Amino acid sequence: MDESGRIFTFSDNRFPGQPLPLLAFSLSKTEPLWRTSRNYIGHPALRGDTVFASRADSAIIDLINTADGSVRASIDIGNGRGPLINNVIVTGSHLFVASETATYAVDLRQSTYPVVWSAPKGGALAITPDNVLTISASDGIVAYRLAP
């Protein structure tokens, strides 16, 4: 839920790995506030007034305006680096996302959103309270200490 009380979710009954549009709801209304025109996969992340979501079947992250569902910007992780799966993590400075075989860190402080780090493992992502990025890969869990 964002600061304005909007809730964001996938449309319809979703199966894991199934791409679907995103919807926004208000606690005071029964109808959706907006619906994206594109399909997304994995689990998006919310930071401030932006939802960061992996566009289905691509290596692109869309930055979606929470007020109206419009795409403010898109981050192309790059050819040969996708498709992206699983969840997106957004910190104050970076975005983390993974394909089946690799994980990428994008610097959100730079207007070109460059990939500044990658790891040769992909899967579900988490960051621990002591700044460790964990990747739940198909062959086990891998951990990387992040700079403070």
DSSP file (Angstrom, degrees, kcal/mol; ACC not computed):
  #  RESIDUE AA STRUCTURE BP1 BP2  ACC     N-H-->O    O-->H-N    N-H-->O    O-->H-N    TCO  KAPPA ALPHA  PHI   PSI    X-CA   Y-CA   Z-CA
    1    1 A M              0   0    0      0, 0.0     6,-0.2     0, 0.0     2,-0.1   0.000 360.0 360.0 360.0 137.0    0.0    0.0    0.0
    2    2 A D    >   -     0   0    0      4,-2.0     3,-1.8    64,-0.1    47,-0.1  -0.283 360.0 -87.7 -90.7-177.4    1.3    3.5   -0.9
    3    3 A E  T 3  S+     0   0    0     45,-0.3    46,-0.1     1,-0.3    -1,-0.1   0.711 126.3  55.8 -65.0 -20.5    1.0    6.7    1.2
    4    4 A S  T 3  S-     0   0    0      2,-0.1    -1,-0.3    22,-0.0     0, 0.0   0.337 120.6-104.6 -93.9   6.6   -2.4    7.4   -0.5
    5    5 A G  S <  S+     0   0    0     -3,-1.8    22,-0.8     1,-0.3     2,-0.3   0.638  70.3 147.6  82.6  14.5   -3.9    4.1    0.5
    6    6 A R  E     -A   26   0A   0     20,-0.2    -4,-2.0    21,-0.1     2,-0.4  -0.636  33.7-153.0 -84.9 143.1   -3.7    2.5   -2.9
    7    7 A I  E     -A   25   0A   0     18,-2.7    18,-2.7    -2,-0.3     2,-0.4  -0.929   5.7-153.6-115.5 139.3   -3.1   -1.2   -3.1
    8    8 A F  E     +A   24   0A   0     -2,-0.4     2,-0.3    16,-0.2    16,-0.2  -0.938  26.1 144.4-120.0 135.0   -1.4   -2.9   -6.1
    9    9 A T  E     -A   23   0A   0     14,-2.1    14,-3.3    -2,-0.4     2,-0.2  -0.946  48.6 -84.9-155.1 171.5   -1.9   -6.4   -7.3
   10   10 A F  E     -A   22   0A   0     -2,-0.3    12,-0.2    12,-0.2     2,-0.1  -0.557  48.3-110.3 -80.4 152.2   -2.1   -8.6  -10.4
   11   11 A S  S    S+     0   0    0     10,-2.4    -1,-0.1    -2,-0.2    24,-0.0  -0.480  76.2   1.0 -78.2 154.0   -5.4   -9.0  -12.2
   12   12 A D  S    S-     0   0    0     -2,-0.1     2,-0.8     1,-0.1    -2,-0.1   0.105 111.2 -41.1  66.7-178.6   -7.4  -12.2  -12.1
   13   13 A N  S    S-     0   0    0      1,-0.0     2,-0.4     0, 0.0    -1,-0.1  -0.772  72.0-153.9 -83.2 112.5   -6.4  -15.4  -10.3
   14   14 A R        -     0   0    0     -2,-0.8    -2,-0.1    -4,-0.1     3,-0.0  -0.731  12.1-153.1-101.0 136.3   -2.7  -15.7  -10.9
   15   15 A F    >   -     0   0    0     -2,-0.4     3,-2.4     1,-0.1     0, 0.0  -0.752  45.5 -82.6 -95.7 150.7   -0.6  -18.8  -11.0
   16   16 A P  T 3  S+     0   0    0      0, 0.0    -1,-0.1     0, 0.0    25,-0.0  -0.282 118.5  14.6 -54.2 132.9    3.1  -18.5  -10.1
   17   17 A G  T 3  S+     0   0    0      1,-0.3    -3,-0.0    -3,-0.0    24,-0.0   0.442  92.9 132.8  82.4  -0.7    5.0  -17.3  -13.2
   18   18 A Q    <   -     0   0    0     -3,-2.4     2,-0.3    24,-0.0    -1,-0.3  -0.739  54.0-133.2 -87.4 123.6    1.9  -16.3  -15.0
   19   19 A P        +     0   0    0      0, 0.0    22,-0.2     0, 0.0    20,-0.1  -0.601  38.6 154.9 -78.3 134.4    2.1  -12.8  -16.6
   20   20 A L  B     -C   40   0B   0     20,-2.0    20,-2.9    -2,-0.3    36,-0.1  -0.958  44.7 -88.8-148.3 162.2   -0.8  -10.5  -16.1
   21   21 A P        -     0   0    0      0, 0.0   -10,-2.4     0, 0.0     2,-0.3  -0.325  42.8-118.7 -67.0 159.1   -1.7   -6.8  -15.9
   22   22 A L  E     -A   10   0A   0     16,-0.4    14,-2.5   -12,-0.2     2,-0.3  -0.759  26.4-159.7 -97.6 149.6   -1.3   -4.9  -12.7
   23   23 A L  E     -AB   9  35A   0    -14,-3.3   -14,-2.1    -2,-0.3     2,-0.4  -0.912   7.4-147.7-125.0 153.1   -4.3   -3.2  -11.0
   24   24 A A  E     -AB   8  34A   0     10,-1.9     9,-3.4    -2,-0.3    10,-0.9  -0.980  18.1-175.2-119.5 137.7   -4.5   -0.4   -8.4
   25   25 A F  E     -A    7   0A   0    -18,-2.7   -18,-2.7    -2,-0.4     2,-0.4  -0.898  17.1-142.1-126.3 156.8   -7.3   -0.3   -5.8
   26   26 A S  E >   -A    6   0A   0      5,-0.4     3,-1.4    -2,-0.3   -20,-0.2  -0.913  22.2-128.1-112.3 146.3   -8.4    2.1   -3.2
   27   27 A L  T 3  S+     0   0    0    -22,-0.8   -21,-0.1    -2,-0.4    -1,-0.1   0.714 110.0  53.2 -64.8 -18.7   -9.7    0.9    0.2
   28   28 A S  T 3  S+     0   0    0    -23,-0.1     2,-0.3     2,-0.0    -1,-0.2   0.421 105.0  59.4 -98.3   1.6  -12.7    3.2   -0.4
   29   29 A K    <   -     0   0    0     -3,-1.4    -3,-0.3     1,-0.1     4,-0.1  -0.949  59.4-153.1-131.9 150.4  -13.8    1.9   -3.8
   30   30 A T  S    S+     0   0    0     -2,-0.3    -1,-0.1     2,-0.1    -3,-0.0   0.704  79.0  71.7 -92.8 -21.5  -14.8   -1.4   -5.2
   31   31 A E  S    S-     0   0    0      1,-0.1    -5,-0.4     2,-0.0    -2,-0.1  -0.671  94.5 -97.2 -93.7 149.0  -13.7   -0.8   -8.8
   32   32 A P        -     0   0    0      0, 0.0    -7,-0.2     0, 0.0     3,-0.1  -0.307  19.6-143.5 -60.9 147.0  -10.0   -0.7   -9.8
   33   33 A L  S    S-     0   0    0     -9,-3.4     2,-0.3     1,-0.3    -8,-0.2   0.854  79.0 -15.0 -77.1 -38.5   -8.4    2.8  -10.1
   34   34 A W  E     -B   24   0A   0    -10,-0.9   -10,-1.9    35,-0.0     2,-0.4  -0.981  54.9-149.9-159.0 164.9   -6.3    1.7  -13.1
   35   35 A R  E     -B   23   0A   0     -2,-0.3   -12,-0.2   -12,-0.2     2,-0.1  -0.997  27.8-118.1-139.6 133.6   -5.1   -1.3  -15.0
   36   36 A T        -     0   0    0    -14,-2.5    34,-0.1    -2,-0.4     4,-0.1  -0.367   9.5-140.6 -71.2 152.8   -1.8   -1.6  -16.9
   37   37 A S  S    S+     0   0    0     32,-0.2     2,-0.2   -16,-0.1    -1,-0.1   0.638  84.2  63.2 -85.8 -15.5   -1.9   -2.2  -20.6
   38   38 A R  S    S-     0   0    0    -18,-0.1   -16,-0.4   -16,-0.1     2,-0.3  -0.689  84.7-115.5-106.1 161.4    1.1   -4.5  -20.4
   39   39 A N        -     0   0    0     -2,-0.2    17,-2.2   -18,-0.2     2,-0.3  -0.724  29.6-164.0 -92.9 146.6    1.6   -7.8  -18.6
   40   40 A Y  E     -CD  20  55B   0    -20,-2.9   -20,-2.0    -2,-0.3     2,-0.3  -0.876   2.6-157.2-128.8 161.1    4.1   -8.2  -15.8
   41   41 A I  E     + D   0  54B   0     13,-2.3    13,-0.7    -2,-0.3     2,-0.1  -0.866  53.0  20.5-134.7 164.8    5.7  -11.1  -14.1
   42   42 A G  E    S-     0   0B   0     -2,-0.3    45,-0.3    11,-0.1    44,-0.1  -0.358 103.2 -48.9  74.8-157.3    7.3  -11.8  -10.7
   43   43 A H  E     -g   87   0C   0     43,-1.0    45,-2.5    42,-0.1    -1,-0.1  -0.971  57.0-140.1-119.1 119.1    6.6   -9.6   -7.8
   44   44 A P  E     -     0   0B   0      0, 0.0     2,-0.4     0, 0.0     9,-0.2  -0.186  12.2-131.7 -71.3 168.9    6.9   -5.8   -8.2
   45   45 A A  E     - D   0  52B   0      7,-2.3     7,-3.3    44,-0.1     2,-0.5  -0.932   9.4-144.1-122.1 147.6    8.4   -3.4   -5.7
   46   46 A L  E     + D   0  51B   0     -2,-0.4     2,-0.3     5,-0.2     5,-0.2  -0.939  21.8 167.3-113.0 130.2    6.9   -0.2   -4.4
   47   47 A R  E >   - D   0  50B   0      3,-2.6     3,-1.5    -2,-0.5     2,-0.3  -0.922  64.6 -49.3-141.1 117.1    9.0    2.9   -3.5
   48   48 A G  T 3  S-     0   0    0     -2,-0.3   -45,-0.3     1,-0.2     0, 0.0  -0.422 122.8 -17.0  61.7-121.8    7.4    6.2   -3.0
   49   49 A D  T 3  S+     0   0    0     -2,-0.3    17,-2.1   -47,-0.1     2,-0.4  -0.010 121.0  87.0-105.7  28.6    5.0    6.9   -5.8
   50   50 A T  E <   -DE  47  65B   0     -3,-1.5    -3,-2.6    15,-0.2     2,-0.5  -0.992  57.8-155.1-134.4 133.8    6.4    4.3   -8.2
   51   51 A V  E     -DE  46  64B   0     13,-2.7    13,-3.3    -2,-0.4     2,-0.6  -0.927  15.2-151.9-100.3 127.6    5.8    0.6   -8.7
   52   52 A F  E     +DE  45  63B   0     -7,-3.3    -7,-2.3    -2,-0.5     2,-0.4  -0.906  25.5 173.5-101.6 116.8    8.9   -1.2  -10.3
   53   53 A A  E     - E   0  62B   0      9,-2.3     9,-2.9    -2,-0.6     2,-0.6  -0.971  34.3-121.5-134.0 141.3    7.6   -4.2  -12.3
   54   54 A S  E     -DE  41  61B   0    -13,-0.7   -13,-2.3    -2,-0.4     7,-0.2  -0.688  31.2-129.9 -80.3 118.8    9.3   -6.7  -14.6
   55   55 A R  E >   -D   40   0B   0      5,-2.8     3,-0.9    -2,-0.6     5,-0.4  -0.504  35.3-100.0 -68.1 134.2    7.6   -6.6  -18.0
   56   56 A A  T 3  S+     0   0    0    -17,-2.2    -1,-0.1     1,-0.2   -17,-0.1  -0.211  98.3   5.2 -59.3 142.9    6.7  -10.1  -19.1
   57   57 A D  T 3  S+     0   0    0     27,-0.3     2,-0.3     1,-0.2    -1,-0.2   0.827 117.0  82.2  55.4  39.7    9.0  -12.0  -21.6
   58   58 A S  S <  S-     0   0    0     -3,-0.9    26,-2.9    26,-0.3    -1,-0.2  -0.915  83.0-116.1-154.4 178.8   11.6   -9.2  -21.5
   59   59 A A  S    S+     0   0    0     -2,-0.3    18,-3.2    24,-0.2    19,-0.5  -0.221  77.8 114.6-112.7  38.0   14.6   -7.7  -19.8
   60   60 A I  E     - F   0  76B   0     -5,-0.4    -5,-2.8    16,-0.2     2,-0.5  -0.922  49.9-159.6-118.8 134.7   12.7   -4.5  -19.1
   61   61 A I  E     -EF  54  75B   0     14,-2.7    14,-3.1    -2,-0.4     2,-0.4  -0.954  15.3-150.5-107.1 126.0   11.6   -3.0  -15.8
   62   62 A D  E     -EF  53  74B   0     -9,-2.9    -9,-2.3    -2,-0.5     2,-0.8  -0.810   6.7-143.9 -96.5 139.0    8.8   -0.4  -16.0
   63   63 A L  E     -EF  52  73B   0     10,-3.0     9,-3.1    -2,-0.4    10,-0.9  -0.897  26.3-161.0-100.4 105.6    8.5    2.4  -13.5
   64   64 A I  E     -EF  51  71B   0    -13,-3.3   -13,-2.7    -2,-0.8     2,-0.3  -0.771  17.8-124.0-101.4 128.9    4.8    2.8  -13.1
   65   65 A N  E  >  -E   50   0B   0      5,-3.3     4,-2.4    -2,-0.4     3,-0.3  -0.534  15.4-148.6 -67.7 123.5    3.1    5.9  -11.6
   66   66 A T  T  4 S+     0   0    0    -17,-2.1    -1,-0.2    -2,-0.3   -16,-0.1   0.743  91.2  59.4 -69.3 -22.1    1.0    4.8   -8.6
   67   67 A A  T  4 S+     0   0    0    -18,-0.3    -1,-0.2     1,-0.1   -17,-0.1   0.884 128.9   1.2 -74.7 -38.9   -1.5    7.6   -9.2
   68   68 A D  T  4 S-     0   0    0     -3,-0.3   -33,-0.2     2,-0.1    -2,-0.2   0.463  91.1-113.1-133.8  -2.3   -2.6    6.7  -12.8
   69   69 A G     <  +     0   0    0     -4,-2.4   -32,-0.2     1,-0.3    -3,-0.1   0.517  64.7 144.6  82.3   4.2   -0.8    3.5  -13.9
   70   70 A S        -     0   0    0     -5,-0.2    -5,-3.3    -6,-0.1     2,-0.7  -0.438  56.6-112.6 -75.5 152.8    1.2    5.3  -16.6
   71   71 A V  E     -F   64   0B   0     -7,-0.2    -7,-0.2     1,-0.2     3,-0.1  -0.779  29.2-174.7 -87.5 114.8    4.8    4.2  -17.3
   72   72 A R  E     -     0   0B   0     -9,-3.1     2,-0.3    -2,-0.7    -1,-0.2   0.862  67.1 -20.6 -75.5 -38.8    7.2    7.0  -16.2
   73   73 A A  E     -F   63   0B   0    -10,-0.9   -10,-3.0     2,-0.0     2,-0.4  -0.964  58.8-134.5-162.0 165.8   10.3    5.3  -17.5
   74   74 A S  E     -F   62   0B   0     -2,-0.3     2,-0.6   -12,-0.2   -12,-0.2  -0.991   8.1-149.1-132.9 143.2   11.6    1.9  -18.5
   75   75 A I  E     -F   61   0B   0    -14,-3.1   -14,-2.7    -2,-0.4     2,-0.8  -0.957   8.9-156.3-112.6 117.3   14.9    0.3  -17.6
   76   76 A D  E     -F   60   0B   0     -2,-0.6   -16,-0.2   -16,-0.2     3,-0.1  -0.846   2.5-163.1 -94.9 111.1   16.3   -2.1  -20.2
   77   77 A I        -     0   0    0    -18,-3.2    -1,-0.2    -2,-0.8   -17,-0.1   0.786  53.0 -98.6 -65.3 -27.4   18.6   -4.5  -18.5
   78   78 A G    >   -     0   0    0    -19,-0.5     3,-1.6    -3,-0.1    -1,-0.2  -0.250  40.1 -58.5 124.6 152.2   20.1   -5.4  -21.9
   79   79 A N  T 3  S+     0   0    0      1,-0.3    -3,-0.0     2,-0.1     0, 0.0  -0.293 119.4  20.4 -59.4 141.6   20.0   -8.0  -24.7
   80   80 A G  T 3  S+     0   0    0      1,-0.1    -1,-0.3     0, 0.0    -2,-0.0   0.532 102.2  93.7  77.1   5.8   20.8  -11.5  -23.7
   81   81 A R  S <  S+     0   0    0     -3,-1.6    -2,-0.1    17,-0.0    21,-0.1   0.249  79.1 177.4-112.3  11.6   20.0  -10.8  -20.0
   82   82 A G        +     0   0    0     -4,-0.1   -23,-0.2    17,-0.1     2,-0.1  -0.636  13.8   7.9-134.9-169.9   16.4  -11.8  -19.8
   83   83 A P        -     0   0    0      0, 0.0    17,-0.5     0, 0.0   -24,-0.2   0.520  65.5-138.7 -75.1 153.8   13.7  -12.6  -19.6
   84   84 A L        +     0   0    0    -26,-2.9   -27,-0.3   -29,-0.3    15,-0.3  -0.496  26.9 176.7 -78.2 148.8   13.5  -11.4  -16.0
   85   85 A I  E     +H   98   0D   0     13,-3.0    13,-0.7    -2,-0.2    38,-0.1  -0.783  37.1  22.5-138.8-179.9   11.6  -13.5  -13.4
   86   86 A N  E    S-     0   0D   0     -2,-0.2   -43,-1.0   -44,-0.1   -32,-0.2  -0.142  97.4 -16.9  58.2-145.0   10.7  -13.6   -9.8
   87   87 A N  E     -g   43   0D   0    -45,-0.3     2,-0.4    36,-0.2    11,-0.4  -0.496  48.7-134.5-101.4 161.7   10.7  -10.4   -7.6
   88   88 A V  E     -     0   0D   0    -45,-2.5     2,-0.4   -36,-0.2     9,-0.2  -0.914  16.5-161.0-108.7 138.5   12.1   -6.9   -7.9
   89   89 A I  E     -H   96   0D   0      7,-2.4     7,-3.1    -2,-0.4     2,-0.4  -0.984   5.7-169.8-119.4 133.4   13.9   -5.3   -4.9
   90   90 A V  E     +H   95   0D   0     -2,-0.4     5,-0.2     5,-0.2     2,-0.2  -0.988   6.0 177.9-125.1 128.7   14.3   -1.5   -4.7
   91   91 A T        -     0   0    0      3,-3.2    17,-0.0    -2,-0.4     5,-0.0  -0.423  52.9 -82.0-108.5-170.7   16.5    0.3   -2.2
   92   92 A G  S    S+     0   0    0     -2,-0.2     3,-0.1     1,-0.2   -45,-0.0   0.735 126.7  13.6 -65.7 -21.6   17.2    3.9   -1.8
   93   93 A S  S    S+     0   0    0      1,-0.2    15,-2.5    15,-0.0    16,-0.7   0.608 121.9  44.0-128.4 -21.3   19.9    3.8   -4.5
   94   94 A H  E     - I   0 107D   0     13,-0.2    -3,-3.2    14,-0.2     2,-0.4  -0.888  53.6-144.5-134.8 159.4   19.6    0.5   -6.4
   95   95 A L  E     -HI  90 106D   0     11,-2.1    11,-2.8    -2,-0.3     2,-0.4  -0.971  17.6-159.9-117.9 136.6   17.2   -1.9   -8.1
   96   96 A F  E     +HI  89 105D   0     -7,-3.1    -7,-2.4    -2,-0.4     2,-0.3  -0.969  20.3 156.4-120.0 135.6   17.9   -5.7   -8.0
   97   97 A V  E     - I   0 104D   0      7,-1.9     7,-3.2    -2,-0.4     2,-0.3  -0.974  19.7-150.8-152.8 158.4   16.3   -8.1  -10.4
   98   98 A A  E     -HI  85 103D   0    -13,-0.7   -13,-3.0   -11,-0.4     5,-0.2  -0.971  10.6-156.5-139.6 150.9   17.1  -11.6  -11.8
   99   99 A S        -     0   0    0      3,-2.9    24,-0.4    -2,-0.3   -15,-0.2  -0.327  55.8 -84.7 -97.5-168.3   16.7  -13.9  -14.8
  100  100 A E  S    S+     0   0    0    -17,-0.5    22,-0.7     1,-0.2    38,-0.3   0.785 127.8  27.9 -69.6 -24.7   16.9  -17.6  -14.4
  101  101 A T  S    S+     0   0    0     20,-0.2     2,-0.3     1,-0.2    -1,-0.2   0.513 121.7  30.8-118.3  -6.9   20.7  -17.5  -14.6
  102  102 A A        -     0   0    0     19,-0.2    -3,-2.9    18,-0.1     2,-0.4  -0.993  56.0-141.2-153.4 156.6   21.9  -14.1  -13.4
  103  103 A T  E     -IJ  98 119D   0     16,-2.1    16,-2.3    -2,-0.3     2,-0.3  -0.942  21.2-160.7-120.0 143.3   21.1  -11.3  -11.0
  104  104 A Y  E     -IJ  97 118D   0     -7,-3.2    -7,-1.9    -2,-0.4     2,-0.4  -0.941  11.5-153.5-128.5 144.9   21.6   -7.6  -11.8
  105  105 A A  E     -IJ  96 117D   0     12,-2.5    11,-2.5    -2,-0.3    12,-1.1  -0.978  14.3-162.9-115.5 130.5   22.0   -4.4   -9.8
  106  106 A V  E     -IJ  95 115D   0    -11,-2.8   -11,-2.1    -2,-0.4     2,-0.8  -0.936  19.7-128.2-115.0 133.7   20.9   -1.1  -11.5
  107  107 A D  E >   -I   94   0D   0      7,-2.3     3,-0.8    -2,-0.4   -13,-0.2  -0.725  20.5-173.0 -83.1 109.6   22.0    2.3  -10.2
  108  108 A L  T 3  S+     0   0    0    -15,-2.5   -14,-0.2    -2,-0.8    -1,-0.2   0.571  77.0  71.3 -78.9  -9.8   18.8    4.3   -9.8
  109  109 A R  T 3  S+     0   0    0    -16,-0.7     2,-0.4    -3,-0.0    -1,-0.2   0.682  87.3  73.8 -79.6 -17.7   20.7    7.5   -9.0
  110  110 A Q  S X  S-     0   0    0     -3,-0.8     3,-1.9     4,-0.1     0, 0.0  -0.820  81.2-135.3-100.2 136.7   22.0    7.8  -12.6
  111  111 A S  T 3  S+     0   0    0     -2,-0.4    -1,-0.1     1,-0.3    -3,-0.0   0.705 105.5  54.8 -64.4 -20.4   19.5    9.0  -15.2
  112  112 A T  T 3  S-     0   0    0    -37,-0.0    -1,-0.3    -5,-0.0    -4,-0.1   0.495  99.7-138.5 -90.3  -3.5   20.6    6.2  -17.6
  113  113 A Y    <   -     0   0    0     -3,-1.9    -5,-0.1    -6,-0.2    -2,-0.1   0.922  28.3-164.0  48.2  59.8   20.0    3.5  -15.1
  114  114 A P        -     0   0    0      0, 0.0    -7,-2.3     0, 0.0     2,-0.6  -0.395  24.9-114.6 -74.5 149.6   23.1    1.5  -15.8
  115  115 A V  E     +J  106   0D   0     -9,-0.2    -9,-0.3     1,-0.1     3,-0.1  -0.755  38.5 175.8 -75.6 119.5   23.7   -2.1  -14.7
  116  116 A V  E     +     0   0D   0    -11,-2.5     2,-0.3    -2,-0.6   -10,-0.2   0.495  58.8  16.6-108.8  -6.8   26.5   -1.7  -12.2
  117  117 A W  E     -J  105   0D   0    -12,-1.1   -12,-2.5     2,-0.0     2,-0.3  -0.975  58.6-177.0-161.5 148.6   26.9   -5.3  -10.9
  118  118 A S  E     -J  104   0D   0     -2,-0.3   -14,-0.2   -14,-0.2   -16,-0.0  -0.986  10.1-154.9-147.7 157.9   25.8   -8.8  -11.8
  119  119 A A  E     -J  103   0D   0    -16,-2.3   -16,-2.1    -2,-0.3     2,-0.3  -0.973  27.6-121.7-131.8 146.9   26.1  -12.3  -10.4
  120  120 A P  S    S+     0   0    0      0, 0.0     2,-0.4     0, 0.0   -18,-0.1   0.050  88.5  78.2 -81.4  29.3   26.0  -15.6  -12.2
  121  121 A K        -     0   0    0     -2,-0.3     2,-0.3   -18,-0.1   -20,-0.2  -0.996  58.6-168.5-134.4 141.1   23.0  -16.9  -10.3
  122  122 A G        +     0   0    0    -22,-0.7    16,-0.4    -2,-0.4     2,-0.3  -0.882  31.5  90.5-125.6 160.8   19.4  -16.1  -10.7
  123  123 A G  S    S-     0   0    0    -24,-0.4    14,-0.2    -2,-0.3     2,-0.2  -0.971  75.7 -11.9 152.3-163.3   16.3  -16.7   -8.6
  124  124 A A  E     -K  136   0E   0     12,-1.2    12,-2.9    -2,-0.3     2,-0.3  -0.463  66.9-145.8 -69.7 138.8   14.1  -15.2   -5.9
  125  125 A L  E     +K  135   0E   0     10,-0.2     2,-0.3    -2,-0.2    10,-0.2  -0.782  24.1 165.4-112.8 150.0   15.8  -12.3   -4.2
  126  126 A A  E     -K  134   0E   0      8,-1.7     8,-3.3    -2,-0.3     2,-0.5  -0.973  23.1-145.1-153.4 152.3   15.9  -10.9   -0.6
  127  127 A I  E     -K  133   0E   0     -2,-0.3     6,-0.2     6,-0.2    -2,-0.0  -0.991  21.0-141.0-120.9 126.6   18.0   -8.4    1.3
  128  128 A T    >   -     0   0    0      4,-2.5     3,-1.8    -2,-0.5     4,-0.3  -0.341  28.9-103.8 -80.3 164.2   18.7   -9.1    5.0
  129  129 A P  T 3  S+     0   0    0      0, 0.0    -1,-0.1     0, 0.0    -2,-0.0   0.767 121.7  57.3 -59.7 -24.7   18.7   -6.4    7.7
  130  130 A D  T 3  S-     0   0    0      2,-0.1    16,-0.1     1,-0.0    -2,-0.1   0.061 125.4 -98.2 -97.8  27.0   22.5   -6.6    7.7
  131  131 A N  S <  S+     0   0    0     -3,-1.8    15,-3.1     1,-0.2     2,-0.5   0.862  73.3 143.6  68.5  42.1   22.8   -5.8    4.0
  132  132 A V  E     - L   0 145E   0     -4,-0.3    -4,-2.5    13,-0.2     2,-0.6  -0.964  41.3-145.3-112.8 124.5   23.2   -9.3    2.5
  133  133 A L  E     -KL 127 144E   0     11,-3.2    11,-2.5    -2,-0.5     2,-0.4  -0.780  18.7-162.7 -85.3 122.7   21.6  -10.0   -0.9
  134  134 A T  E     -KL 126 143E   0     -8,-3.3    -8,-1.7    -2,-0.6     2,-0.5  -0.890   6.7-163.2-109.2 141.1   20.3  -13.6   -1.0
  135  135 A I  E     -KL 125 142E   0      7,-2.8     7,-2.4    -2,-0.4     2,-1.4  -0.984  11.4-150.8-123.8 118.4   19.5  -15.4   -4.2
  136  136 A S  E     -KL 124 141E   0    -12,-2.9   -12,-1.2    -2,-0.5     5,-0.2  -0.713  31.0-179.1 -89.0  88.5   17.4  -18.6   -4.0
  137  137 A A  E >   - L   0 140E   0      3,-2.0     3,-1.5    -2,-1.4   -14,-0.2  -0.331  43.0-102.7 -85.8 168.1   18.8  -20.3   -7.1
  138  138 A S  T 3  S+     0   0    0    -16,-0.4     3,-0.1   -38,-0.3    -1,-0.1   0.758 122.6  43.1 -63.4 -24.5   17.7  -23.7   -8.4
  139  139 A D  T 3  S-     0   0    0      1,-0.3    -1,-0.3     0, 0.0     2,-0.2   0.182 128.6 -60.8-109.1  17.2   20.9  -25.3   -7.0
  140  140 A G  E <   -L  137   0E   0     -3,-1.5    -3,-2.0     2,-0.0     2,-0.4  -0.781  67.5 -52.5 135.8-177.3   20.9  -23.6   -3.6
  141  141 A I  E     -L  136   0E   0     -2,-0.2     2,-0.4    -5,-0.2    -5,-0.2  -0.821  42.9-167.4-101.3 134.7   21.1  -20.2   -1.8
  142  142 A V  E     -L  135   0E   0     -7,-2.4    -7,-2.8    -2,-0.4     2,-0.4  -0.935   4.4-159.3-119.3 142.8   23.8  -17.8   -2.6
  143  143 A A  E     -L  134   0E   0     -2,-0.4     2,-0.4    -9,-0.2    -9,-0.2  -0.971   7.6-172.2-128.4 141.3   24.6  -14.7   -0.6
  144  144 A Y  E     -L  133   0E   0    -11,-2.5   -11,-3.2    -2,-0.4     2,-0.4  -0.999  23.8-130.1-130.7 128.5   26.5  -11.5   -1.4
  145  145 A R  E     -L  132   0E   0     -2,-0.4     2,-0.3   -13,-0.2   -13,-0.2  -0.662  26.6-146.6 -77.3 127.6   27.4   -8.7    1.1
  146  146 A L        -     0   0    0    -15,-3.1    -1,-0.0    -2,-0.4   -19,-0.0  -0.668  21.6-102.7 -93.8 149.5   26.3   -5.3   -0.2
  147  147 A A              0   0    0     -2,-0.3    -1,-0.1     1,-0.1   -16,-0.0  -0.422 360.0 360.0 -66.5 144.6   28.2   -2.1    0.4
  148  148 A P              0   0    0      0, 0.0    -1,-0.1     0, 0.0   -17,-0.0   0.513 360.0 360.0 -65.7 360.0   26.6    0.0    3.1
